[in-house]
Amino acid sequence: MTSIPMWVKICGTTNLEDALAAAAAGADALGFIFAPSPRRIAPKDAARVIAELPLGVEKIGVFVNQQPAVILQTAAAAGLTGIQLHGDDIAQTAAQVKRRSAGRLKIYGVVSMAGFARDVATAREAMLWQPASLREFSALLLDSGTAEQRGGTGKPFDWDQAVPFVRLLAKKISVVIAGGLDPGNVGQAIATFHPWGLDVVSGVEREPGEKDHAKVREFIQAAKNSPPRASEKS
């Protein structure tokens, strides 16, 4: 197994000051939301921010149940390097985007863990564990979002209940933990799941859409200073 550093994404970026602060603190990726949200940003505004960012930082657009044509148009207009898909039929959407973009965009799929304790294998989620579906994604992001609020809830899912499932999933694909993370519990999340990556929004904000730069630095430092974890994906 190869030890690799923790991948960290700071999501819900709405302005250049916050983006530069996160990049300077060591963020591997920044998220820009193009779906209904208090953190929503227009493609032209995202483009202005992205143009000032270091090349090595991933610029990931967040989409919810949007058509591949819209996703690709937005990605081109904003200058995205990747996309994050929430909603229904995300494996099918990912396949279409990958084909039409010739694989130029990294694609992250999102699975809601809100109902995990009640129903591990819903028909919609079960297909994601199949190799044919998993290979459409660079990684799977496990979040506590619901159908009404896809992300940014500020609440973690049931970590203890999910551990066995997450560890099995991590053998097939890189796993990113999201939902309710903050500088105070990031160490616990890493110790619990040994994930490939972490995604945070509300836990490093002063208010929706406005980052607390001290919390951003604290979160990234805690994640990056965690013991390097081995890649379990086979």
GIVEN-V764075 format. One record per backbone hydrogen bond with DSSP energy under -0.5 kcal/mol. CO is the residue of the C=O (numbers start at 1). NH is the residue of the N-H. If there is no record, write none. Layout:
BEGIN
co->CO nh->NH
co->CO nh->NH
END
This chain:
BEGIN
co->2 nh->231
co->4 nh->229
co->7 nh->198
co->8 nh->28
co->8 nh->29
co->9 nh->11
co->9 nh->200
co->10 nh->31
co->15 nh->19
co->16 nh->20
co->17 nh->21
co->18 nh->22
co->19 nh->23
co->20 nh->24
co->21 nh->25
co->22 nh->26
co->22 nh->27
co->23 nh->26
co->28 nh->58
co->29 nh->10
co->30 nh->60
co->31 nh->13
co->32 nh->34
co->32 nh->62
co->33 nh->41
co->37 nh->40
co->39 nh->33
co->42 nh->46
co->43 nh->47
co->44 nh->48
co->45 nh->49
co->46 nh->50
co->47 nh->51
co->49 nh->52
co->50 nh->53
co->54 nh->57
co->58 nh->30
co->58 nh->60
co->59 nh->61
co->59 nh->81
co->59 nh->82
co->60 nh->32
co->61 nh->63
co->61 nh->84
co->62 nh->34
co->63 nh->86
co->67 nh->71
co->68 nh->72
co->69 nh->73
co->70 nh->74
co->71 nh->75
co->72 nh->76
co->73 nh->77
co->74 nh->78
co->75 nh->79
co->75 nh->80
co->81 nh->106
co->82 nh->61
co->83 nh->108
co->84 nh->63
co->84 nh->86
co->85 nh->110
co->86 nh->65
co->89 nh->93
co->90 nh->94
co->91 nh->95
co->92 nh->96
co->93 nh->97
co->94 nh->98
co->95 nh->99
co->96 nh->100
co->97 nh->101
co->98 nh->103
co->99 nh->102
co->101 nh->104
co->106 nh->83
co->107 nh->109
co->107 nh->138
co->107 nh->139
co->108 nh->85
co->109 nh->141
co->111 nh->143
co->113 nh->116
co->115 nh->118
co->115 nh->119
co->119 nh->122
co->122 nh->126
co->123 nh->127
co->125 nh->128
co->126 nh->129
co->127 nh->130
co->130 nh->133
co->130 nh->134
co->131 nh->135
co->133 nh->136
co->134 nh->137
co->139 nh->109
co->140 nh->142
co->140 nh->176
co->141 nh->111
co->141 nh->143
co->142 nh->178
co->143 nh->113
co->145 nh->114
co->149 nh->146
co->157 nh->159
co->158 nh->162
co->159 nh->163
co->162 nh->166
co->163 nh->167
co->164 nh->168
co->165 nh->169
co->166 nh->170
co->168 nh->171
co->169 nh->172
co->169 nh->173
co->171 nh->234
co->174 nh->140
co->175 nh->196
co->175 nh->197
co->176 nh->142
co->177 nh->199
co->182 nh->185
co->182 nh->186
co->185 nh->189
co->186 nh->190
co->187 nh->191
co->188 nh->192
co->189 nh->193
co->190 nh->194
co->196 nh->7
co->197 nh->177
co->198 nh->9
co->200 nh->11
co->201 nh->204
co->202 nh->205
co->203 nh->183
co->204 nh->212
co->207 nh->210
co->210 nh->206
co->210 nh->207
co->211 nh->213
co->212 nh->216
co->213 nh->217
co->214 nh->218
co->215 nh->219
co->216 nh->220
co->217 nh->221
co->218 nh->222
co->219 nh->223
co->220 nh->224
co->221 nh->225
co->223 nh->226
co->229 nh->4
co->230 nh->232
END
